[in-house]
Amino acid sequence: MDTLCKNKNLIKLFLINIFVIIGLILFLAVSGGYAFQEADIITSPSQITGGASSIREYRKKVNIIDSQIFSLKENMKWLGLKIKRIKDFNRHVPEVMEESMASKAHIIESLGKVRKRLTRNIEALLKKHRSSDSAQKKADFVKELRFRVKKCGLGDWIEFAADGECCRLVTRLPILFASGSAKIADTYKNFFKKLATCIRNYDVRIIVDGYADIDAIHNKKYPSNFELGAARAANIVHELIKYGVKPSIFKISTTGKYRFKAKGMSKKKTIERRADLTIIFTA
Protein backbone atom coordinates (compact mmCIF):
# COMPACT_ATOMS: atom_id res chain seq x y z
CA MET A 1 0.00 0.00 0.00
CA ASP A 2 2.81 2.46 0.91
CA THR A 3 4.58 1.56 -2.34
CA LEU A 4 1.41 2.29 -4.32
CA CYS A 5 0.99 5.72 -2.70
CA LYS A 6 4.66 6.50 -3.28
CA ASN A 7 4.35 5.59 -6.95
CA LYS A 8 1.25 7.77 -7.34
CA ASN A 9 3.10 10.75 -5.83
CA LEU A 10 6.05 10.20 -8.15
CA ILE A 11 3.77 10.03 -11.19
CA LYS A 12 1.96 13.19 -10.05
CA LEU A 13 5.26 15.04 -9.53
CA PHE A 14 6.51 13.84 -12.91
CA LEU A 15 3.41 15.20 -14.66
CA ILE A 16 3.73 18.52 -12.82
CA ASN A 17 7.38 18.85 -13.92
CA ILE A 18 6.44 18.11 -17.54
CA PHE A 19 3.68 20.69 -17.38
CA VAL A 20 6.05 23.29 -15.88
CA ILE A 21 8.71 22.68 -18.53
CA ILE A 22 6.16 23.17 -21.34
CA GLY A 23 4.95 26.32 -19.64
CA LEU A 24 8.50 27.63 -19.32
CA ILE A 25 9.11 27.17 -23.03
CA LEU A 26 5.99 29.20 -23.79
CA PHE A 27 6.93 31.89 -21.24
CA LEU A 28 10.42 32.32 -22.66
CA ALA A 29 8.96 32.71 -26.16
CA VAL A 30 6.45 35.27 -24.93
CA SER A 31 9.11 37.20 -22.98
CA GLY A 32 11.23 37.54 -26.08
CA GLY A 33 8.20 38.86 -27.98
CA TYR A 34 7.53 41.53 -25.32
CA ALA A 35 11.15 42.65 -25.33
CA PHE A 36 11.01 43.11 -29.11
CA GLN A 37 7.75 45.02 -29.00
CA GLU A 38 9.00 47.22 -26.16
CA ALA A 39 12.06 48.26 -28.16
CA ASP A 40 9.89 48.83 -31.22
CA ILE A 41 7.34 51.00 -29.42
CA ILE A 42 9.63 53.50 -27.64
CA THR A 43 9.19 57.02 -28.97
CA SER A 44 11.54 59.90 -28.24
CA PRO A 45 10.04 63.16 -26.86
CA SER A 46 11.83 64.97 -29.68
CA GLN A 47 9.48 63.22 -32.12
CA ILE A 48 6.38 65.00 -30.78
CA THR A 49 5.09 66.33 -34.08
CA GLY A 50 2.02 65.98 -36.24
CA GLY A 51 -1.67 66.41 -35.71
CA ALA A 52 -4.62 64.29 -34.67
CA SER A 53 -3.18 61.25 -36.47
CA SER A 54 -0.10 61.39 -34.21
CA ILE A 55 -2.29 61.51 -31.11
CA ARG A 56 -4.22 58.47 -32.35
CA GLU A 57 -0.95 56.63 -32.98
CA TYR A 58 0.35 57.39 -29.48
CA ARG A 59 -2.93 56.26 -27.94
CA LYS A 60 -2.81 53.06 -29.98
CA LYS A 61 0.67 52.34 -28.60
CA VAL A 62 -0.52 53.04 -25.05
CA ASN A 63 -3.35 50.53 -25.54
CA ILE A 64 -0.87 47.94 -26.82
CA ILE A 65 1.33 48.48 -23.76
CA ASP A 66 -1.66 48.19 -21.42
CA SER A 67 -2.56 44.88 -23.06
CA GLN A 68 1.03 43.64 -22.75
CA ILE A 69 1.30 44.60 -19.09
CA PHE A 70 -2.01 42.88 -18.31
CA SER A 71 -0.92 39.68 -20.07
CA LEU A 72 2.46 39.68 -18.33
CA LYS A 73 0.86 40.11 -14.92
CA GLU A 74 -1.56 37.26 -15.61
CA ASN A 75 1.35 35.05 -16.70
CA MET A 76 3.27 35.95 -13.56
CA LYS A 77 0.29 34.90 -11.46
CA TRP A 78 0.18 31.57 -13.26
CA LEU A 79 3.92 31.04 -12.92
CA GLY A 80 3.78 32.03 -9.26
CA LEU A 81 1.20 29.30 -8.60
CA LYS A 82 3.45 26.72 -10.27
CA ILE A 83 6.43 27.81 -8.19
CA LYS A 84 4.32 27.55 -5.03
CA ARG A 85 3.18 24.05 -5.97
CA ILE A 86 6.77 22.92 -6.50
CA LYS A 87 7.73 24.35 -3.11
CA ASP A 88 4.75 22.58 -1.52
CA PHE A 89 6.32 19.27 -2.65
CA ASN A 90 9.61 20.37 -1.09
CA ARG A 91 11.23 20.38 -4.52
CA HIS A 92 13.90 22.77 -5.77
CA VAL A 93 12.46 25.54 -7.96
CA PRO A 94 14.28 25.58 -11.31
CA GLU A 95 16.46 28.65 -11.74
CA VAL A 96 14.93 29.35 -15.14
CA MET A 97 11.54 29.86 -13.48
CA GLU A 98 12.92 32.41 -11.04
CA GLU A 99 14.69 34.17 -13.90
CA SER A 100 11.47 34.21 -15.91
CA MET A 101 9.62 35.89 -13.03
CA ALA A 102 12.36 38.52 -12.67
CA SER A 103 12.46 39.06 -16.44
CA LYS A 104 8.71 39.65 -16.61
CA ALA A 105 8.84 42.09 -13.69
CA HIS A 106 11.62 43.99 -15.47
CA ILE A 107 9.65 44.11 -18.72
CA ILE A 108 6.56 45.40 -16.89
CA GLU A 109 8.65 48.16 -15.30
CA SER A 110 10.17 49.10 -18.67
CA LEU A 111 6.81 49.14 -20.40
CA GLY A 112 5.45 51.33 -17.60
CA LYS A 113 8.18 53.90 -18.28
CA VAL A 114 7.45 53.84 -22.00
CA ARG A 115 3.73 54.25 -21.28
CA LYS A 116 4.46 57.27 -19.09
CA ARG A 117 6.56 58.85 -21.83
CA LEU A 118 3.89 58.25 -24.46
CA THR A 119 1.26 59.74 -22.15
CA ARG A 120 3.41 62.88 -21.77
CA ASN A 121 3.68 63.08 -25.55
CA ILE A 122 -0.10 62.88 -25.88
CA GLU A 123 -0.59 65.61 -23.27
CA ALA A 124 1.97 67.84 -25.02
CA LEU A 125 0.23 67.41 -28.39
CA LEU A 126 -3.21 68.04 -26.88
CA LYS A 127 -1.92 71.22 -25.21
CA LYS A 128 -0.40 72.35 -28.50
CA HIS A 129 -3.67 71.72 -30.33
CA ARG A 130 -5.72 73.48 -27.66
CA SER A 131 -3.46 76.52 -27.94
CA SER A 132 -3.69 76.43 -31.73
CA ASP A 133 -7.48 76.05 -31.62
CA SER A 134 -7.76 78.93 -29.16
CA ALA A 135 -5.66 81.20 -31.38
CA GLN A 136 -7.74 80.25 -34.41
CA LYS A 137 -11.01 80.86 -32.57
CA LYS A 138 -9.77 84.27 -31.46
CA ALA A 139 -8.72 85.14 -35.02
CA ASP A 140 -12.13 84.05 -36.34
CA PHE A 141 -13.88 86.04 -33.62
CA VAL A 142 -11.90 89.22 -34.39
CA LYS A 143 -12.64 88.79 -38.08
CA GLU A 144 -16.36 88.43 -37.34
CA LEU A 145 -16.30 91.43 -35.01
CA ARG A 146 -14.48 93.63 -37.53
CA PHE A 147 -17.11 92.74 -40.12
CA ARG A 148 -19.92 93.56 -37.69
CA VAL A 149 -18.35 96.90 -36.73
CA LYS A 150 -17.99 97.81 -40.40
CA LYS A 151 -21.54 96.65 -41.16
CA CYS A 152 -22.93 98.84 -38.35
CA GLY A 153 -21.09 101.85 -39.75
CA LEU A 154 -18.81 102.28 -36.71
CA GLY A 155 -15.42 102.04 -38.44
CA ASP A 156 -14.67 105.75 -37.97
CA TRP A 157 -15.74 105.73 -34.33
CA ILE A 158 -13.98 102.79 -32.72
CA GLU A 159 -10.79 100.79 -33.12
CA PHE A 160 -9.54 97.36 -32.07
CA ALA A 161 -6.99 96.56 -29.38
CA ALA A 162 -5.67 93.10 -28.45
CA ASP A 163 -4.91 92.21 -24.84
CA GLY A 164 -4.04 88.56 -24.10
CA GLU A 165 -7.21 86.49 -24.25
CA CYS A 166 -9.41 89.58 -24.60
CA CYS A 167 -10.36 91.70 -27.56
CA ARG A 168 -11.23 95.34 -26.92
CA LEU A 169 -13.01 98.09 -28.78
CA VAL A 170 -12.12 101.62 -27.76
CA THR A 171 -13.56 104.92 -28.95
CA ARG A 172 -11.38 106.47 -31.61
CA LEU A 173 -13.17 109.80 -31.19
CA PRO A 174 -14.14 111.14 -27.76
CA ILE A 175 -17.75 111.92 -26.85
CA LEU A 176 -17.64 115.63 -26.17
CA PHE A 177 -19.77 117.74 -23.82
CA ALA A 178 -20.58 121.42 -23.38
CA SER A 179 -18.89 123.29 -20.54
CA GLY A 180 -20.44 122.49 -17.17
CA SER A 181 -22.94 120.08 -18.76
CA ALA A 182 -23.42 116.29 -18.78
CA LYS A 183 -26.11 116.31 -21.47
CA ILE A 184 -25.37 114.13 -24.50
CA ALA A 185 -25.51 116.08 -27.76
CA ASP A 186 -28.02 114.91 -30.36
CA THR A 187 -25.18 114.29 -32.83
CA TYR A 188 -24.13 111.25 -30.76
CA LYS A 189 -27.56 109.60 -30.51
CA ASN A 190 -27.18 107.65 -33.75
CA PHE A 191 -23.71 106.47 -32.73
CA PHE A 192 -24.97 104.98 -29.44
CA LYS A 193 -27.86 103.30 -31.22
CA LYS A 194 -25.48 101.66 -33.73
CA LEU A 195 -23.06 100.68 -30.97
CA ALA A 196 -25.82 99.04 -28.91
CA THR A 197 -26.98 97.09 -31.98
CA CYS A 198 -23.41 95.94 -32.61
CA ILE A 199 -22.55 94.66 -29.12
CA ARG A 200 -25.73 93.80 -27.24
CA ASN A 201 -25.71 90.12 -28.24
CA TYR A 202 -22.11 89.57 -27.10
CA ASP A 203 -20.71 88.76 -23.68
CA VAL A 204 -18.93 92.03 -22.91
CA ARG A 205 -17.92 94.45 -20.17
CA ILE A 206 -18.07 98.17 -20.82
CA ILE A 207 -15.98 100.76 -19.00
CA VAL A 208 -17.13 104.37 -19.38
CA ASP A 209 -14.65 107.05 -18.30
CA GLY A 210 -16.04 110.57 -17.81
CA TYR A 211 -13.77 113.62 -17.60
CA ALA A 212 -13.95 117.37 -16.97
CA ASP A 213 -11.65 120.24 -17.92
CA ILE A 214 -9.51 122.19 -15.43
CA ASP A 215 -12.15 124.83 -14.75
CA ALA A 216 -13.49 124.17 -11.28
CA ILE A 217 -17.21 123.73 -10.86
CA HIS A 218 -19.22 124.04 -7.66
CA ASN A 219 -23.00 124.18 -7.74
CA LYS A 220 -25.99 122.32 -6.35
CA LYS A 221 -26.04 119.78 -9.22
CA TYR A 222 -22.28 119.24 -9.50
CA PRO A 223 -20.37 119.99 -6.26
CA SER A 224 -17.07 119.30 -8.07
CA ASN A 225 -15.55 118.11 -11.32
CA PHE A 226 -15.75 114.53 -10.04
CA GLU A 227 -19.54 114.59 -10.00
CA LEU A 228 -19.58 116.24 -13.42
CA GLY A 229 -17.28 113.60 -14.91
CA ALA A 230 -19.29 110.77 -13.31
CA ALA A 231 -22.57 112.27 -14.59
CA ARG A 232 -21.21 112.37 -18.13
CA ALA A 233 -20.27 108.69 -17.91
CA ALA A 234 -23.61 107.76 -16.31
CA ASN A 235 -25.62 109.48 -19.03
CA ILE A 236 -23.80 107.44 -21.67
CA VAL A 237 -24.65 104.26 -19.75
CA HIS A 238 -28.34 105.26 -19.66
CA GLU A 239 -28.24 105.96 -23.38
CA LEU A 240 -26.88 102.50 -24.22
CA ILE A 241 -29.32 100.79 -21.83
CA LYS A 242 -32.15 102.56 -23.65
CA TYR A 243 -31.10 100.71 -26.82
CA GLY A 244 -31.03 97.27 -25.21
CA VAL A 245 -27.59 96.86 -23.59
CA LYS A 246 -27.70 95.08 -20.20
CA PRO A 247 -27.13 97.41 -17.19
CA SER A 248 -25.04 94.84 -15.31
CA ILE A 249 -22.08 94.99 -17.71
CA PHE A 250 -21.11 98.64 -17.10
CA LYS A 251 -18.43 100.21 -14.94
CA ILE A 252 -18.28 103.98 -14.50
CA SER A 253 -14.97 105.70 -13.86
CA THR A 254 -13.88 109.32 -13.48
CA THR A 255 -10.90 111.36 -12.39
CA GLY A 256 -12.75 114.68 -12.65
CA LYS A 257 -10.36 117.35 -13.86
CA TYR A 258 -7.29 115.32 -12.91
CA ARG A 259 -5.20 113.11 -15.17
CA PHE A 260 -2.46 110.58 -14.72
CA LYS A 261 0.90 112.18 -15.41
CA ALA A 262 1.60 109.74 -18.21
CA LYS A 263 -1.56 110.82 -20.05
CA GLY A 264 -1.45 114.53 -19.39
CA MET A 265 -4.14 116.93 -20.59
CA SER A 266 -4.85 118.68 -23.84
CA LYS A 267 -4.38 122.42 -24.00
CA LYS A 268 -7.82 122.57 -25.60
CA LYS A 269 -10.45 122.46 -22.86
CA THR A 270 -13.04 121.25 -25.36
CA ILE A 271 -11.19 117.95 -25.77
CA GLU A 272 -11.03 117.46 -21.99
CA ARG A 273 -14.83 117.74 -21.56
CA ARG A 274 -15.38 114.22 -22.79
CA ALA A 275 -16.09 110.55 -22.13
CA ASP A 276 -14.28 107.46 -23.47
CA LEU A 277 -15.63 103.92 -23.89
CA THR A 278 -13.77 100.62 -23.63
CA ILE A 279 -15.69 97.49 -24.60
CA ILE A 280 -14.04 94.25 -23.54
CA PHE A 281 -14.91 90.96 -25.29
CA THR A 282 -13.85 87.48 -24.27
CA ALA A 283 -13.17 85.71 -27.55
Secondary structure, DSSP 8 states (H G I E B T S, - for coil): -HHHHHHHHHHHHHHHHHHHHHHHHHHHHHHHHHHHHHHHH---GGG---SHHHHHHHHHHHHHHHHHHHHHHHHHHHHHHHHHHHHHTT----HHHHHHHHHHHHHHHHHHHHHHHHHHHHHHHHHHHHHHHHHHHHHHHHHHHHHHHHHTT-TTTEEEEEETTEEEEEESS-EE--TT-----GGGHHHHHHHHHHHTTS-EEEEEEEE--SS---SSS-SSHHHHHHHHHHHHHHHHHHTT--GGGEEEEEEET---TTT---S-HHHHSEEEEEEEEE-
